[in-house]
Amino acid sequence: MKTSRTILRVVALCMACVSVTALTGCDGFFFKETSTSTGTSSGNYVYVANQGSTTLAGFQISTAGALTAITGSPFSLPAAPITVTVSRANTYVFVGTALGIYGYAIGTGGVLTALNSGSALVSTLSGVQWLETSPDGQWLLSLNQDGVTISEYSIAASTGLLALAQTYTYTGLSGIALPKMLRIAPNGASAFATLGTGGEVAFTFNTSNGLLTQTGVLNPPNQSSDAAIAIDSNSAFLYLVRTGTSQGLSVYTMGANASLTSVGATYTTGSVPASVAIDPTNAYVYVANSGDGTISGYGSATPSQLSTLSGSPYSSGGGVSAMGVDSTGKWLLASAQSGSPDLTLYGFDATNLGRIFSVSSTATGTTAIALALTH
């Protein structure tokens, strides 16, 4: 069993290297004022949004796991960042703030060129909590801070400019909506938003026309709050972490019309879980625990029967709250709001499968609130 899983993992990682796919992304750093430049980046980069210093710090990830600062990093932003994402073709970066959405074209070596002459692509009074691009690259969804709406924008492929397609108002919550995160399933058929004590809202999604339709609400247990989610690459399982009285990791199967069905027990995490990541083989799940600065690891051939990985929990920075897997599928990266360190890069152990170990780390800035990677 151990040998076969090792072989499967090697095959999956090799496929990831060829296809160069990933989770999320962010930005480059040398700034030019223009509104028409098209991005041309093809590197493997990680970007950290520093809310306290109003900057984005960027690093190139080497094949050996070294983190090298991108020329011009950290890059100053017009407003404190809250969330960041990159277009699926690695051409544009979108930064969400309390004032709106800013856009940048990614050039060679991670060089940034501001869109719209550096002004916001979208100005809003509701504030942006989370940005997510659709798998086909056509749409940008903004989970807004107002606790009521999700705004959808079409992305102009040649310019990166945004056009409002529709604003959706979600309903039927049993608690107060505290927007946290929004994820679109890899197959593009569904989307889910975590809303704190308001639970989780499920939508079907049509990538051809951008239609987002609410199909249900998953209410959290009493005195609990839905924090973060991750969806496996097969769009078969959704992993949800909650804080409060029902703190922990829960697993759901994904069915027709964005339905969710619990597969069993809630698994123990560290204090205040804030982020979830899945390895490229879908065999291992990691939870960032912001309350105690650790990462919990779980693994199983069957998602309904998770077990704690060897050495878990793993040490990370203080207030660790964002994670992602790089474009090669070889590294897991985590950023921490309280630093020490701000950013840590972990490798996957080939002997004790699923175990992660620190390879490199670096400072990024003040209050590293979000992390994103190129695809």
C-alpha positions, -999 to +999 in steps of 0.1 A: +000+000+000+028+024+009+047+016-023+017+021-045+008+054-029+044+066-033+042+058-070+008+076-074+023+106-057+053+107-080+031+104-110+008+132-098+036+155-091+052+149-125+019+156-142+017+189-122+051+199-134+041+193-170+008+211-168+019+239-145-014+243-128-020+258-093-044+274-068-043+311-067-021+341-075-012+377-070+012+401-085+046+414-097+063+445-086+079+472-108+052+497-115+044+515-147+013+537-154-007+525-184-040+508-190-034+485-220-005+462-212-010+425-215+009+403-190+035+378-202+047+361-170+056+324-170+075+321-137+067+303-105+060+331-080+044+335-046+029+368-035+021+379+000-003+408+008+009+428+037-021+447+052-001+466+078+025+480+054+001+483+024+024+463+002+027+431-019+059+411-015+069+388-042+093+359-045+104+335-072+103+299-061+133+278-073+132+241-081+151+236-048+126+256-028+146+288-024+127+321-021+143+350-041+127+384-039+114+398-072+130+430-084+112+459-068+096+439-040+078+449-019+054+468-042+034+497-027-004+496-031-029+524-032-049+509-004-044+481+022-049+447+006-075+423+019-074+396-008-055+389-040-059+366-070-044+360-104-060+353-138-059+317-148-035+325-177-011+343-153-016+376-171-033+398-146-034+403-108-065+416-090-061+431-056-092+435-034-094+464-008-120+482+012-121+508-016-124+485-046-104+463-069-070+472-085-055+455-115-020+448-127-005+430-157+023+405-149+053+407-171+086+388-174+102+382-141+070+392-122+071+429-134+038+447-127+022+472-150-008+490-134-041+489-153-063+519-156-034+542-150-032+529-114-068+539-105-092+513-092-108+491-119-139+489-096-147+514-068-171+502-042-185+512-009-193+477+002-156+466+004-140+434-010-135+404+012-124+377-013-117+375-050-119+343-071-114+338-108-134+311-127-115+281-140-121+292-176-106+327-168-137+346-180-151+358-147-140+374-114-163+369-084-161+393-055-174+383-021-183+417-006-179+428+030-215+439+032-226+404+042-253+405+015-238+405-020-214+388-045-204+409-075-195+392-107-172+408-134-162+397-169-125+400-175-113+415-208-086+391-220-066+417-239-067+445-213-076+430-179-104+456-174-135+445-156-171+449-165-199+443-140-220+414-152-244+411-122-246+415-084-261+386-065-279+389-032-278+357-011-306+349+014-319+324+039-291+326+065-299+316+101-271+337+115-253+370+108-232+369+077-195+376+083-180+371+048-148+350+048-141+331+016-154+321-018-143+291-038-154+279-073-151+242-079-124+232-104-150+219-128-167+253-128-201+239-120-206+252-084-194+279-060-195+282-022-191+312+001-183+309+039-200+335+059-189+330+095-219+326+118-241+328+087-228+295+076-221+286+039-241+295+008-240+271-022-245+281-058-245+265-092-223+283-117-225+284-155-192+295-169-205+301-204-228+330-193-216+336-158-250+327-142-247+322-105-278+306-088-282+300-051-293+265-043-289+262-006-275+272+028-254+251+051-260+264+086-233+260+112-239+244+146-249+268+174-221+292+185-199+281+155-186+300+126-177+288+091-142+300+082-125+285+052-130+258+025-110+239-001-123+217-029-104+187-043-093+187-080-120+163-089-148+186-075-159+156-054-152+166-018-153+199+000-133+205+032-146+230+057-131+244+089-151+260+116-143+279+148-163+281+179-180+253+198-178+230+168-142+239+159-125+215+135-124+201+100-155+186+084-157+168+050-186+169+026-194+151-007-204+174-035-235+164-055-259+178-081-270+214-078-241+222-054-255+199-027-233+190+002-236+158+023-215+153+054-194+122+053-189+118+091-170+131+120-154+165+127-116+162+129-097+180+156-076+209+145-054+234+163-067+267+177-087+289+154-084+272+120-083+297+092-073+281+060-074+247+042-051+233+014-050+200-004-020+184-020-019+177-057-028+140-053-059+148-032-046+124-006-035+149+021-053+179+037-037+207+057-053+232+080-036+264+091-043+272+128-040+309+134-046+307+171-015+286+179+008+291+148+006+255+136-005+235+105-024+203+111-021+175+085-045+147+076-044+118+051-063+088+039-073+070+008-109+076+019-118+113+028-144+100+053-117+083+073-090+109+078-061+102+102-035+126+116-002+126+096+032+119+111+046+148+131+014+168+129+008+196+139+038+213+122+053+246+134+045+278+114+045+315+119+023+334+144-012+338+133-007+316+102-039+321+081-032+316+044-018+286+024-014+275-011+004+249-033+029+262-059+025+258-097+046+226-098+027+209-069+060+204-051+057+230-023+032+241+003+035+278+013+020+295+043+019+332+054+014+344+090+000+377+101+022+379+132+053+368+115+083+348+129+084+340+100+060+358+077+063+332+049+073+296+051+079+271+023+073+234+031+083+203+012+064+171+011+082+141+027+087+112+002+093+087+030+066+096+056+039+104+030+020+136+036+044+149+063+056+184+055+089+200+066+102+236+064+126+242+035+129+280+036+113+311+051+115+349+047+102+382+060+076+399+037+063+430+055+038+439+082+007+418+088+009+392+060-029+387+056-031+368+023-010+346+001-014+338-036+006+319-062+009+319-100-008+289-118 
